Amino acid sequence: MKRLLPCLAALVFFISPGMPSSSAARAGQTGVFQDIFTAPLADNEAAFVFLGSSAVIVRTAKGAVIIDPDALLFEEDMDIFRGKKMDVVLYTHGHGDHFDYKTAVGLAKATGAPVCGGGEVTRALRRGGAIPAGQIKDFGAGRPLTLGAWTITPVRGLHVGPILLYQLSAGGIGIFHGGDSAYVPLKNLAAGLAFLPTGSASPTASPADGLKMAQDLKPRVVVAIHGSDAQNQELTKKIKSAMPATKVIIPETMKVYTVKAR
C-alpha cells in the first residue's frame, strides 16, 4: 500500500459549488448527448463520452450509466437527458472533482435513475433531501447490486479517504471504472472496456498503477482518465509495450467513441 504524505491525510470530502447554467466552451456541443443515446450499437459494442477528470457516460445496447459527472453537466443538458434510458448515476467517492450535489439532483430528476455511491456520497444526498430516499442506493464493497441493465460490483480502492471502484456488466460486456485510485488487486474481475486513472491531480493514481490494473483486467480497450497529457501518454506506452493487443484511447472531451468491448 502506498504511503501518503501526512498533509494529504488532512484532505476531506467536500461538495463542489452548484451546477453552472452554461459554458462557453460547451457551446454547440450538447448534441453529443443526443448522439450517444441514438448511436446504433452491436451487442459487442459500447459507446462513451468523456466529460473530463473521471467523468464518463457509457452506453451499451442494453443500457447506459453516468459515472462521476462532478459539475460537468449543465442545466440545459438535463432537458436532453430527460426521457432517455439511463439506468444508474454512479459515484466513486465524494471529492469535489467527482461529486457535485446539484448535478446529482439534476440528473436524478431528469432521468429518474438511482443515484449510487459509498457512504459519504449517499449521506450527502440524504442530507440534501432533494432526491427521494428510495432513489439513493448505498454500495458496500463486494456487495453487487443489479440496477436496470447493469450488475455492478464495487471494489474498495486506495485513495485519500474512502473510494469505490466499479465493475459493471450488461449483456455480456464488462466495464471497469477506476476513479482516481492507486492499484488494488483486480484479478478476479474481467472487463472488455476499462477506464483507468493515470494521475494528476490525484495523489494516488499513476501510469504504473494503471498498467497493473490493466494487466489484471485484460481489457480489449483502455481509456486513460484523470491524468495529465504526459501521464496519459506514459500509460499508453506502457500498455503498448506490455499488452500490445490492448487498444488505448486518450479521449477528447465531448466526443462519442464506439468500441468493441468483447
Secondary structure, 3 states (H helix, E strand, C coil): CCCCCHHHHHCCCCCCCCCCCCCHHHCCCCHHHHHHHHCCCCCCEEEEEEEECCEEEEEECCCEEEECCCCCCCHHHHHHHCCCCCCEEECCCCCCCCCCHHHHHHHHHHHCCCEEECHHHHHHHHHHCCCCHHHEEECCCCCCEEECCEEEEEEECECCCCCEEEEEEECCEEEEECCCCECCCCCCCCCCEEEEECCCCCCCCCHHHHHHHHHHHCCCEEEEECCCHHHHHHHHHHHHHHCCCCEEECCCECCEEEEECC
